[in-house]
Amino acid sequence: MLILVQVDPVNLNGVELIISQDGQVIRTDREFDPDIYQDLEVDEFEPGNPLEFNLYLKNLV
């Protein structure tokens, strides 16, 4: 499973994509709190590639 998160730094809205092993993409619109960047670091998220995120978002992968 792969989890990709996009965060708008101005209003802290964003999108979470969960990609299953079989390639199914689940999209969730999210509203984050100001601690989101610390939370992502604690959960060991790594900075991703915007192109990869958008390919999954548009179901092109």
Summary of the structure (lengths in Angstrom):
residues: 61
radius of gyration: 11.7
end to end distance: 14.3
largest distance: 33.9
contacts: 124
relative contact order: 0.23
helix: 25%
strand: 33%
